[in-house]
Amino acid sequence: MTVSMPMSARGAVVLVAALCMAQAAVAQNRTPTPSSKGSISASGGEAPALSVVDWLQRMHAASRQRSYSGTFVVSAAGGNLSSARIWHVCEGDLQLERVEVLSGPPRSTFRRNDHVMTFLPETKIVKSEKRENLELFPNLLGAPDTAIGDYYGARVVGKDRVAGFDADVVQLEPRDGLRFGYRIWSERRSGLVVKLQTLDGDNHVIEQSAFSELQLDAPVKAQALAQMMSSTAGYKVEKSELERTTPVKEGWALRAPIAGFKPVSCYKRVLGGATASGGPGHTMQWIFSDGLATVSLFLEPYDVQRQPREVLLSLGATYTLSRLLKAKDGDWWLTAVGEVPPQTLDAFAQSLVRTR
């Protein structure tokens, strides 16, 4: 199976598809200056004293309500750097975005609300799909859940400037080992996230995303982006049809919930080829979130030719765990993907149970 990995929350500051390109290494970081009082001064004022939910509400609103354009750079421990040019416009309830990847194979991604189209010029293919869970950072999934404060604390640790803008530097600290921490640069006036670092348990940066150039309230025209999104002449359009389902219907459950992670949605799609038994198979994707980090559980019938071994892989702060599951109705293959520590994915795998 080819897993379509969920975008990392750290890179999803701007758009779902912006971080498909994130294969990068943490560049030399400048650590913000700590403030012993837990607040900072910037442009003659102090950072607001807000709870973790208040900070996330402010960032969440800015990512959806402001129009902007800029160059976005993603890096992760490894040595390479990836970047993209991004245009984002809001007109009432309408959100339109364009992401032009500047490194690696050429790719342009457009989003109109939950409709995403990815143009691959080398193969002349356009991938069209609906994505309800768009994973903008912070991914509050509607009204912020006050339970986020049970799993993260927030404190202002300094001030800085990013892409020419004054920013409050806020650290979100996990209260357990099931999630990463975040250091966030929030633009002073709007609250827009302009830079973000993902931190491991030792406070080391394992992934970083930032604007290198940014224009707030940019004159981006929604009509122009919509016309570009609909210009598919010369391309083959491939539609990805997802069918909404439930874990109960598909015969899956968790023995015990993983602290802080709530089920968000569940889908299934038909596999491209037949299963070992000769009939069509399907992949189920069960999505969980704690409001910041996301975990996806992909489950499909086991095929020894396509899934030869169990592995644990990492790309920046995103881990992928593959595991064989044995059940009364046959063998199943689990691929767990998330921007969480590997022990969190293992906890999901240990708790997963077949109910048929």
Contacts in CASP RR format, 6 or more apart in sequence:
PFRMAT RR
TARGET T0000
AUTHOR 0000-0000-0000
METHOD contacts of the structure
MODEL  1
MTVSMPMSARGAVVLVAALCMAQAAVAQNRTPTPSSKGSISASGGEAPAL
SVVDWLQRMHAASRQRSYSGTFVVSAAGGNLSSARIWHVCEGDLQLERVE
VLSGPPRSTFRRNDHVMTFLPETKIVKSEKRENLELFPNLLGAPDTAIGD
YYGARVVGKDRVAGFDADVVQLEPRDGLRFGYRIWSERRSGLVVKLQTLD
GDNHVIEQSAFSELQLDAPVKAQALAQMMSSTAGYKVEKSELERTTPVKE
GWALRAPIAGFKPVSCYKRVLGGATASGGPGHTMQWIFSDGLATVSLFLE
PYDVQRQPREVLLSLGATYTLSRLLKAKDGDWWLTAVGEVPPQTLDAFAQ
SLVRTR
1 271 0 8 1.000
1 283 0 8 1.000
1 298 0 8 1.000
1 300 0 8 1.000
1 306 0 8 1.000
1 307 0 8 1.000
1 333 0 8 1.000
1 335 0 8 1.000
3 298 0 8 1.000
3 320 0 8 1.000
3 335 0 8 1.000
3 337 0 8 1.000
5 296 0 8 1.000
5 318 0 8 1.000
5 320 0 8 1.000
5 337 0 8 1.000
5 338 0 8 1.000
6 133 0 8 1.000
6 135 0 8 1.000
6 287 0 8 1.000
6 294 0 8 1.000
6 296 0 8 1.000
6 337 0 8 1.000
6 338 0 8 1.000
6 339 0 8 1.000
7 16 0 8 1.000
7 17 0 8 1.000
7 18 0 8 1.000
7 19 0 8 1.000
7 20 0 8 1.000
7 135 0 8 1.000
8 19 0 8 1.000
8 22 0 8 1.000
8 198 0 8 1.000
8 207 0 8 1.000
8 316 0 8 1.000
8 317 0 8 1.000
8 318 0 8 1.000
8 338 0 8 1.000
8 339 0 8 1.000
9 135 0 8 1.000
9 137 0 8 1.000
9 138 0 8 1.000
9 139 0 8 1.000
9 292 0 8 1.000
9 293 0 8 1.000
9 294 0 8 1.000
9 339 0 8 1.000
10 19 0 8 1.000
10 137 0 8 1.000
10 182 0 8 1.000
10 196 0 8 1.000
10 197 0 8 1.000
10 198 0 8 1.000
10 207 0 8 1.000
10 208 0 8 1.000
10 209 0 8 1.000
10 317 0 8 1.000
10 339 0 8 1.000
11 18 0 8 1.000
11 19 0 8 1.000
11 22 0 8 1.000
11 74 0 8 1.000
11 137 0 8 1.000
11 196 0 8 1.000
11 207 0 8 1.000
11 209 0 8 1.000
12 18 0 8 1.000
12 19 0 8 1.000
12 134 0 8 1.000
12 135 0 8 1.000
12 136 0 8 1.000
12 137 0 8 1.000
12 139 0 8 1.000
13 63 0 8 1.000
13 72 0 8 1.000
13 136 0 8 1.000
13 137 0 8 1.000
13 193 0 8 1.000
13 194 0 8 1.000
13 196 0 8 1.000
13 209 0 8 1.000
14 63 0 8 1.000
14 72 0 8 1.000
14 86 0 8 1.000
14 88 0 8 1.000
14 97 0 8 1.000
14 99 0 8 1.000
14 136 0 8 1.000
15 86 0 8 1.000
15 88 0 8 1.000
15 97 0 8 1.000
15 99 0 8 1.000
15 109 0 8 1.000
15 111 0 8 1.000
15 134 0 8 1.000
15 136 0 8 1.000
16 109 0 8 1.000
16 111 0 8 1.000
16 116 0 8 1.000
16 131 0 8 1.000
16 134 0 8 1.000
16 135 0 8 1.000
16 136 0 8 1.000
17 99 0 8 1.000
17 109 0 8 1.000
17 111 0 8 1.000
17 116 0 8 1.000
17 118 0 8 1.000
18 72 0 8 1.000
18 74 0 8 1.000
18 84 0 8 1.000
18 86 0 8 1.000
18 99 0 8 1.000
18 109 0 8 1.000
19 74 0 8 1.000
19 209 0 8 1.000
20 101 0 8 1.000
20 107 0 8 1.000
20 109 0 8 1.000
21 74 0 8 1.000
21 82 0 8 1.000
21 83 0 8 1.000
21 84 0 8 1.000
21 101 0 8 1.000
21 103 0 8 1.000
21 104 0 8 1.000
21 107 0 8 1.000
22 74 0 8 1.000
22 76 0 8 1.000
22 82 0 8 1.000
22 207 0 8 1.000
22 209 0 8 1.000
22 315 0 8 1.000
22 316 0 8 1.000
23 76 0 8 1.000
23 80 0 8 1.000
23 82 0 8 1.000
23 315 0 8 1.000
24 73 0 8 1.000
24 74 0 8 1.000
24 75 0 8 1.000
24 76 0 8 1.000
24 78 0 8 1.000
24 79 0 8 1.000
24 80 0 8 1.000
24 81 0 8 1.000
24 82 0 8 1.000
24 207 0 8 1.000
24 316 0 8 1.000
25 75 0 8 1.000
25 76 0 8 1.000
25 77 0 8 1.000
25 78 0 8 1.000
25 79 0 8 1.000
25 80 0 8 1.000
25 81 0 8 1.000
26 75 0 8 1.000
26 76 0 8 1.000
26 77 0 8 1.000
26 78 0 8 1.000
26 197 0 8 1.000
26 205 0 8 1.000
26 206 0 8 1.000
26 207 0 8 1.000
26 208 0 8 1.000
27 73 0 8 1.000
27 75 0 8 1.000
27 81 0 8 1.000
27 208 0 8 1.000
29 197 0 8 1.000
29 205 0 8 1.000
29 208 0 8 1.000
30 160 0 8 1.000
32 157 0 8 1.000
32 158 0 8 1.000
32 159 0 8 1.000
32 160 0 8 1.000
32 169 0 8 1.000
32 183 0 8 1.000
32 185 0 8 1.000
33 158 0 8 1.000
33 159 0 8 1.000
34 157 0 8 1.000
34 158 0 8 1.000
35 156 0 8 1.000
35 157 0 8 1.000
35 158 0 8 1.000
35 159 0 8 1.000
38 155 0 8 1.000
38 156 0 8 1.000
38 157 0 8 1.000
38 158 0 8 1.000
39 46 0 8 1.000
39 47 0 8 1.000
39 49 0 8 1.000
39 156 0 8 1.000
40 46 0 8 1.000
40 47 0 8 1.000
40 156 0 8 1.000
40 157 0 8 1.000
40 158 0 8 1.000
40 159 0 8 1.000
40 168 0 8 1.000
40 169 0 8 1.000
41 159 0 8 1.000
42 159 0 8 1.000
42 166 0 8 1.000
42 167 0 8 1.000
42 168 0 8 1.000
42 188 0 8 1.000
43 166 0 8 1.000
43 188 0 8 1.000
47 156 0 8 1.000
47 158 0 8 1.000
47 159 0 8 1.000
47 168 0 8 1.000
47 170 0 8 1.000
48 54 0 8 1.000
50 58 0 8 1.000
50 154 0 8 1.000
51 149 0 8 1.000
51 154 0 8 1.000
52 148 0 8 1.000
52 149 0 8 1.000
52 152 0 8 1.000
52 153 0 8 1.000
52 154 0 8 1.000
52 172 0 8 1.000
53 144 0 8 1.000
53 146 0 8 1.000
53 148 0 8 1.000
53 149 0 8 1.000
55 154 0 8 1.000
55 170 0 8 1.000
55 172 0 8 1.000
55 184 0 8 1.000
55 186 0 8 1.000
56 138 0 8 1.000
56 140 0 8 1.000
56 144 0 8 1.000
56 148 0 8 1.000
56 291 0 8 1.000
56 292 0 8 1.000
57 140 0 8 1.000
57 144 0 8 1.000
58 186 0 8 1.000
58 191 0 8 1.000
59 137 0 8 1.000
59 138 0 8 1.000
59 184 0 8 1.000
59 186 0 8 1.000
59 191 0 8 1.000
59 192 0 8 1.000
59 193 0 8 1.000
60 136 0 8 1.000
60 138 0 8 1.000
60 140 0 8 1.000
60 144 0 8 1.000
62 187 0 8 1.000
62 190 0 8 1.000
62 191 0 8 1.000
62 192 0 8 1.000
62 193 0 8 1.000
63 136 0 8 1.000
63 137 0 8 1.000
63 138 0 8 1.000
63 192 0 8 1.000
63 193 0 8 1.000
64 90 0 8 1.000
64 95 0 8 1.000
64 136 0 8 1.000
65 90 0 8 1.000
66 88 0 8 1.000
66 90 0 8 1.000
66 190 0 8 1.000
66 192 0 8 1.000
66 216 0 8 1.000
66 217 0 8 1.000
67 88 0 8 1.000
67 89 0 8 1.000
67 90 0 8 1.000
67 216 0 8 1.000
67 217 0 8 1.000
67 218 0 8 1.000
67 220 0 8 1.000
68 86 0 8 1.000
68 88 0 8 1.000
68 192 0 8 1.000
68 214 0 8 1.000
68 215 0 8 1.000
68 216 0 8 1.000
68 217 0 8 1.000
68 218 0 8 1.000
68 220 0 8 1.000
69 85 0 8 1.000
69 86 0 8 1.000
69 87 0 8 1.000
69 88 0 8 1.000
69 214 0 8 1.000
69 215 0 8 1.000
69 218 0 8 1.000
69 220 0 8 1.000
70 85 0 8 1.000
70 86 0 8 1.000
70 87 0 8 1.000
70 163 0 8 1.000
70 211 0 8 1.000
70 213 0 8 1.000
70 214 0 8 1.000
70 215 0 8 1.000
70 218 0 8 1.000
71 83 0 8 1.000
71 84 0 8 1.000
71 85 0 8 1.000
71 86 0 8 1.000
71 102 0 8 1.000
71 211 0 8 1.000
71 212 0 8 1.000
71 213 0 8 1.000
71 214 0 8 1.000
72 83 0 8 1.000
72 84 0 8 1.000
72 85 0 8 1.000
72 86 0 8 1.000
72 209 0 8 1.000
72 210 0 8 1.000
72 211 0 8 1.000
72 212 0 8 1.000
73 81 0 8 1.000
73 82 0 8 1.000
73 83 0 8 1.000
73 209 0 8 1.000
73 210 0 8 1.000
73 211 0 8 1.000
73 212 0 8 1.000
74 81 0 8 1.000
74 82 0 8 1.000
74 83 0 8 1.000
74 84 0 8 1.000
74 207 0 8 1.000
74 208 0 8 1.000
74 209 0 8 1.000
75 81 0 8 1.000
75 82 0 8 1.000
75 207 0 8 1.000
75 208 0 8 1.000
75 209 0 8 1.000
76 206 0 8 1.000
76 207 0 8 1.000
76 208 0 8 1.000
76 315 0 8 1.000
76 316 0 8 1.000
76 317 0 8 1.000
77 205 0 8 1.000
77 206 0 8 1.000
77 207 0 8 1.000
77 316 0 8 1.000
78 316 0 8 1.000
81 103 0 8 1.000
82 101 0 8 1.000
82 102 0 8 1.000
82 103 0 8 1.000
82 104 0 8 1.000
83 101 0 8 1.000
83 102 0 8 1.000
83 103 0 8 1.000
83 212 0 8 1.000
84 99 0 8 1.000
84 100 0 8 1.000
84 101 0 8 1.000
84 102 0 8 1.000
85 99 0 8 1.000
85 100 0 8 1.000
85 102 0 8 1.000
86 97 0 8 1.000
86 98 0 8 1.000
86 99 0 8 1.000
86 100 0 8 1.000
87 97 0 8 1.000
87 98 0 8 1.000
87 218 0 8 1.000
87 220 0 8 1.000
87 225 0 8 1.000
88 95 0 8 1.000
88 96 0 8 1.000
88 97 0 8 1.000
88 220 0 8 1.000
89 95 0 8 1.000
89 96 0 8 1.000
89 97 0 8 1.000
89 220 0 8 1.000
89 221 0 8 1.000
89 222 0 8 1.000
89 225 0 8 1.000
91 222 0 8 1.000
93 113 0 8 1.000
94 112 0 8 1.000
94 113 0 8 1.000
94 222 0 8 1.000
95 111 0 8 1.000
95 112 0 8 1.000
95 113 0 8 1.000
96 110 0 8 1.000
96 111 0 8 1.000
96 112 0 8 1.000
96 220 0 8 1.000
96 222 0 8 1.000
96 225 0 8 1.000
96 226 0 8 1.000
96 229 0 8 1.000
97 109 0 8 1.000
97 110 0 8 1.000
97 111 0 8 1.000
97 225 0 8 1.000
98 108 0 8 1.000
98 109 0 8 1.000
98 110 0 8 1.000
98 225 0 8 1.000
98 228 0 8 1.000
98 229 0 8 1.000
99 108 0 8 1.000
99 109 0 8 1.000
99 110 0 8 1.000
100 107 0 8 1.000
100 108 0 8 1.000
101 107 0 8 1.000
101 108 0 8 1.000
101 109 0 8 1.000
105 120 0 8 1.000
105 122 0 8 1.000
106 120 0 8 1.000
106 121 0 8 1.000
106 122 0 8 1.000
107 118 0 8 1.000
107 119 0 8 1.000
107 120 0 8 1.000
107 121 0 8 1.000
108 118 0 8 1.000
108 119 0 8 1.000
108 121 0 8 1.000
109 116 0 8 1.000
109 117 0 8 1.000
109 118 0 8 1.000
109 119 0 8 1.000
110 116 0 8 1.000
110 117 0 8 1.000
110 118 0 8 1.000
110 119 0 8 1.000
110 225 0 8 1.000
110 228 0 8 1.000
110 229 0 8 1.000
111 117 0 8 1.000
111 134 0 8 1.000
112 226 0 8 1.000
112 229 0 8 1.000
114 130 0 8 1.000
114 131 0 8 1.000
114 132 0 8 1.000
114 134 0 8 1.000
115 128 0 8 1.000
115 129 0 8 1.000
115 130 0 8 1.000
116 128 0 8 1.000
116 129 0 8 1.000
116 130 0 8 1.000
116 131 0 8 1.000
117 126 0 8 1.000
117 127 0 8 1.000
117 128 0 8 1.000
117 229 0 8 1.000
117 232 0 8 1.000
118 126 0 8 1.000
118 127 0 8 1.000
119 126 0 8 1.000
119 235 0 8 1.000
120 126 0 8 1.000
120 127 0 8 1.000
124 234 0 8 1.000
124 235 0 8 1.000
124 236 0 8 1.000
125 235 0 8 1.000
125 236 0 8 1.000
125 237 0 8 1.000
125 238 0 8 1.000
126 232 0 8 1.000
126 235 0 8 1.000
126 236 0 8 1.000
126 237 0 8 1.000
126 238 0 8 1.000
127 238 0 8 1.000
127 240 0 8 1.000
128 237 0 8 1.000
128 238 0 8 1.000
128 239 0 8 1.000
128 240 0 8 1.000
129 239 0 8 1.000
129 240 0 8 1.000
129 242 0 8 1.000
130 242 0 8 1.000
132 265 0 8 1.000
133 139 0 8 1.000
133 141 0 8 1.000
133 264 0 8 1.000
133 265 0 8 1.000
133 287 0 8 1.000
133 289 0 8 1.000
133 294 0 8 1.000
135 294 0 8 1.000
137 193 0 8 1.000
137 196 0 8 1.000
137 292 0 8 1.000
138 193 0 8 1.000
138 291 0 8 1.000
138 292 0 8 1.000
139 289 0 8 1.000
139 291 0 8 1.000
139 292 0 8 1.000
139 294 0 8 1.000
140 148 0 8 1.000
140 291 0 8 1.000
141 264 0 8 1.000
141 289 0 8 1.000
141 291 0 8 1.000
144 291 0 8 1.000
145 262 0 8 1.000
145 291 0 8 1.000
147 260 0 8 1.000
148 290 0 8 1.000
148 291 0 8 1.000
148 292 0 8 1.000
150 175 0 8 1.000
150 260 0 8 1.000
151 174 0 8 1.000
151 175 0 8 1.000
151 176 0 8 1.000
151 178 0 8 1.000
151 179 0 8 1.000
151 259 0 8 1.000
151 260 0 8 1.000
151 290 0 8 1.000
152 172 0 8 1.000
152 173 0 8 1.000
152 174 0 8 1.000
152 175 0 8 1.000
152 179 0 8 1.000
152 181 0 8 1.000
152 292 0 8 1.000
153 172 0 8 1.000
153 173 0 8 1.000
153 174 0 8 1.000
153 175 0 8 1.000
154 170 0 8 1.000
154 171 0 8 1.000
154 172 0 8 1.000
154 173 0 8 1.000
155 170 0 8 1.000
155 171 0 8 1.000
155 173 0 8 1.000
156 168 0 8 1.000
156 169 0 8 1.000
156 170 0 8 1.000
156 171 0 8 1.000
157 169 0 8 1.000
157 170 0 8 1.000
157 171 0 8 1.000
157 183 0 8 1.000
158 168 0 8 1.000
158 169 0 8 1.000
159 166 0 8 1.000
159 167 0 8 1.000
159 168 0 8 1.000
159 169 0 8 1.000
160 167 0 8 1.000
160 169 0 8 1.000
160 185 0 8 1.000
160 195 0 8 1.000
161 167 0 8 1.000
162 185 0 8 1.000
162 187 0 8 1.000
162 194 0 8 1.000
162 195 0 8 1.000
162 210 0 8 1.000
162 211 0 8 1.000
162 214 0 8 1.000
163 194 0 8 1.000
163 210 0 8 1.000
163 211 0 8 1.000
163 212 0 8 1.000
163 213 0 8 1.000
163 214 0 8 1.000
164 214 0 8 1.000
165 187 0 8 1.000
165 188 0 8 1.000
165 194 0 8 1.000
165 214 0 8 1.000
165 216 0 8 1.000
166 187 0 8 1.000
166 188 0 8 1.000
167 185 0 8 1.000
167 186 0 8 1.000
167 187 0 8 1.000
167 188 0 8 1.000
167 194 0 8 1.000
167 195 0 8 1.000
168 185 0 8 1.000
168 186 0 8 1.000
168 188 0 8 1.000
169 183 0 8 1.000
169 184 0 8 1.000
169 185 0 8 1.000
169 186 0 8 1.000
170 183 0 8 1.000
170 184 0 8 1.000
170 186 0 8 1.000
171 181 0 8 1.000
171 182 0 8 1.000
171 183 0 8 1.000
171 184 0 8 1.000
172 181 0 8 1.000
172 182 0 8 1.000
172 183 0 8 1.000
172 184 0 8 1.000
172 292 0 8 1.000
173 181 0 8 1.000
174 180 0 8 1.000
174 181 0 8 1.000
174 201 0 8 1.000
176 259 0 8 1.000
177 201 0 8 1.000
177 341 0 8 1.000
177 343 0 8 1.000
177 344 0 8 1.000
178 258 0 8 1.000
178 259 0 8 1.000
178 260 0 8 1.000
178 261 0 8 1.000
178 340 0 8 1.000
178 341 0 8 1.000
178 343 0 8 1.000
178 344 0 8 1.000
178 347 0 8 1.000
179 290 0 8 1.000
179 292 0 8 1.000
179 293 0 8 1.000
179 340 0 8 1.000
179 341 0 8 1.000
179 344 0 8 1.000
180 198 0 8 1.000
180 199 0 8 1.000
180 200 0 8 1.000
180 201 0 8 1.000
180 206 0 8 1.000
180 293 0 8 1.000
180 317 0 8 1.000
180 339 0 8 1.000
180 340 0 8 1.000
180 341 0 8 1.000
181 198 0 8 1.000
181 199 0 8 1.000
181 200 0 8 1.000
181 201 0 8 1.000
182 196 0 8 1.000
182 197 0 8 1.000
182 198 0 8 1.000
182 199 0 8 1.000
182 292 0 8 1.000
183 196 0 8 1.000
183 197 0 8 1.000
183 199 0 8 1.000
183 205 0 8 1.000
184 193 0 8 1.000
184 195 0 8 1.000
184 196 0 8 1.000
184 197 0 8 1.000
185 193 0 8 1.000
185 194 0 8 1.000
185 195 0 8 1.000
185 196 0 8 1.000
185 210 0 8 1.000
186 192 0 8 1.000
186 193 0 8 1.000
186 194 0 8 1.000
187 193 0 8 1.000
187 194 0 8 1.000
187 216 0 8 1.000
190 216 0 8 1.000
192 216 0 8 1.000
194 210 0 8 1.000
194 211 0 8 1.000
194 214 0 8 1.000
195 208 0 8 1.000
195 209 0 8 1.000
195 210 0 8 1.000
195 211 0 8 1.000
196 208 0 8 1.000
196 209 0 8 1.000
196 210 0 8 1.000
197 205 0 8 1.000
197 207 0 8 1.000
197 208 0 8 1.000
198 205 0 8 1.000
198 206 0 8 1.000
198 207 0 8 1.000
198 208 0 8 1.000
198 316 0 8 1.000
198 317 0 8 1.000
198 339 0 8 1.000
199 205 0 8 1.000
199 206 0 8 1.000
200 206 0 8 1.000
200 341 0 8 1.000
201 341 0 8 1.000
206 316 0 8 1.000
206 317 0 8 1.000
207 316 0 8 1.000
207 317 0 8 1.000
240 269 0 8 1.000
241 269 0 8 1.000
242 267 0 8 1.000
242 268 0 8 1.000
242 269 0 8 1.000
243 267 0 8 1.000
243 268 0 8 1.000
243 269 0 8 1.000
244 265 0 8 1.000
244 266 0 8 1.000
244 267 0 8 1.000
245 266 0 8 1.000
245 267 0 8 1.000
245 268 0 8 1.000
245 284 0 8 1.000
246 266 0 8 1.000
247 253 0 8 1.000
247 263 0 8 1.000
247 266 0 8 1.000
247 284 0 8 1.000
247 286 0 8 1.000
248 355 0 8 1.000
250 266 0 8 1.000
250 268 0 8 1.000
250 284 0 8 1.000
250 299 0 8 1.000
251 354 0 8 1.000
251 355 0 8 1.000
251 356 0 8 1.000
252 284 0 8 1.000
252 286 0 8 1.000
252 299 0 8 1.000
252 352 0 8 1.000
252 353 0 8 1.000
252 354 0 8 1.000
252 355 0 8 1.000
253 352 0 8 1.000
253 353 0 8 1.000
253 355 0 8 1.000
254 348 0 8 1.000
254 351 0 8 1.000
254 352 0 8 1.000
254 353 0 8 1.000
255 351 0 8 1.000
255 352 0 8 1.000
255 353 0 8 1.000
256 351 0 8 1.000
257 351 0 8 1.000
258 288 0 8 1.000
258 295 0 8 1.000
258 344 0 8 1.000
258 347 0 8 1.000
258 348 0 8 1.000
258 351 0 8 1.000
260 290 0 8 1.000
261 288 0 8 1.000
261 289 0 8 1.000
261 290 0 8 1.000
261 293 0 8 1.000
261 295 0 8 1.000
261 344 0 8 1.000
261 348 0 8 1.000
262 288 0 8 1.000
262 289 0 8 1.000
262 290 0 8 1.000
263 286 0 8 1.000
263 287 0 8 1.000
263 288 0 8 1.000
264 287 0 8 1.000
264 288 0 8 1.000
264 289 0 8 1.000
264 294 0 8 1.000
265 287 0 8 1.000
266 284 0 8 1.000
266 285 0 8 1.000
266 286 0 8 1.000
266 287 0 8 1.000
267 284 0 8 1.000
267 285 0 8 1.000
268 282 0 8 1.000
268 283 0 8 1.000
268 284 0 8 1.000
268 285 0 8 1.000
269 282 0 8 1.000
269 283 0 8 1.000
269 285 0 8 1.000
270 280 0 8 1.000
270 281 0 8 1.000
270 282 0 8 1.000
271 280 0 8 1.000
271 281 0 8 1.000
271 282 0 8 1.000
271 283 0 8 1.000
271 300 0 8 1.000
272 280 0 8 1.000
273 280 0 8 1.000
273 281 0 8 1.000
274 280 0 8 1.000
274 281 0 8 1.000
275 281 0 8 1.000
275 301 0 8 1.000
275 303 0 8 1.000
276 301 0 8 1.000
276 302 0 8 1.000
276 303 0 8 1.000
276 304 0 8 1.000
277 301 0 8 1.000
281 300 0 8 1.000
281 301 0 8 1.000
282 300 0 8 1.000
283 298 0 8 1.000
283 299 0 8 1.000
283 300 0 8 1.000
284 297 0 8 1.000
284 298 0 8 1.000
284 299 0 8 1.000
284 300 0 8 1.000
285 296 0 8 1.000
285 297 0 8 1.000
285 298 0 8 1.000
286 296 0 8 1.000
286 297 0 8 1.000
286 299 0 8 1.000
287 294 0 8 1.000
287 295 0 8 1.000
287 296 0 8 1.000
287 297 0 8 1.000
288 294 0 8 1.000
288 295 0 8 1.000
288 296 0 8 1.000
288 297 0 8 1.000
288 348 0 8 1.000
289 295 0 8 1.000
293 338 0 8 1.000
293 339 0 8 1.000
293 340 0 8 1.000
294 338 0 8 1.000
294 339 0 8 1.000
295 336 0 8 1.000
295 337 0 8 1.000
295 338 0 8 1.000
295 340 0 8 1.000
295 344 0 8 1.000
295 345 0 8 1.000
295 348 0 8 1.000
296 336 0 8 1.000
296 337 0 8 1.000
296 338 0 8 1.000
297 334 0 8 1.000
297 335 0 8 1.000
297 336 0 8 1.000
297 348 0 8 1.000
297 352 0 8 1.000
298 334 0 8 1.000
298 335 0 8 1.000
298 336 0 8 1.000
298 337 0 8 1.000
299 325 0 8 1.000
299 332 0 8 1.000
299 333 0 8 1.000
299 334 0 8 1.000
300 332 0 8 1.000
300 333 0 8 1.000
301 330 0 8 1.000
301 331 0 8 1.000
301 332 0 8 1.000
301 333 0 8 1.000
302 324 0 8 1.000
302 325 0 8 1.000
302 330 0 8 1.000
302 331 0 8 1.000
302 332 0 8 1.000
302 333 0 8 1.000
303 333 0 8 1.000
307 322 0 8 1.000
307 324 0 8 1.000
307 333 0 8 1.000
309 322 0 8 1.000
310 322 0 8 1.000
310 323 0 8 1.000
310 324 0 8 1.000
311 320 0 8 1.000
311 321 0 8 1.000
311 322 0 8 1.000
312 319 0 8 1.000
312 320 0 8 1.000
312 321 0 8 1.000
312 322 0 8 1.000
312 342 0 8 1.000
312 345 0 8 1.000
313 319 0 8 1.000
313 320 0 8 1.000
314 320 0 8 1.000
314 342 0 8 1.000
317 339 0 8 1.000
318 337 0 8 1.000
318 338 0 8 1.000
318 339 0 8 1.000
319 337 0 8 1.000
319 338 0 8 1.000
319 339 0 8 1.000
319 340 0 8 1.000
319 341 0 8 1.000
319 342 0 8 1.000
319 345 0 8 1.000
320 335 0 8 1.000
320 336 0 8 1.000
320 337 0 8 1.000
320 338 0 8 1.000
320 345 0 8 1.000
321 334 0 8 1.000
321 335 0 8 1.000
321 336 0 8 1.000
321 337 0 8 1.000
321 342 0 8 1.000
321 345 0 8 1.000
321 346 0 8 1.000
321 349 0 8 1.000
322 333 0 8 1.000
322 334 0 8 1.000
322 335 0 8 1.000
322 336 0 8 1.000
323 333 0 8 1.000
323 334 0 8 1.000
323 336 0 8 1.000
323 349 0 8 1.000
324 331 0 8 1.000
324 332 0 8 1.000
324 333 0 8 1.000
324 334 0 8 1.000
325 331 0 8 1.000
325 332 0 8 1.000
325 333 0 8 1.000
325 334 0 8 1.000
325 352 0 8 1.000
325 354 0 8 1.000
326 332 0 8 1.000
327 354 0 8 1.000
327 356 0 8 1.000
328 354 0 8 1.000
328 356 0 8 1.000
329 354 0 8 1.000
329 356 0 8 1.000
332 354 0 8 1.000
334 349 0 8 1.000
334 352 0 8 1.000
336 345 0 8 1.000
336 348 0 8 1.000
336 349 0 8 1.000
337 345 0 8 1.000
338 344 0 8 1.000
338 345 0 8 1.000
END
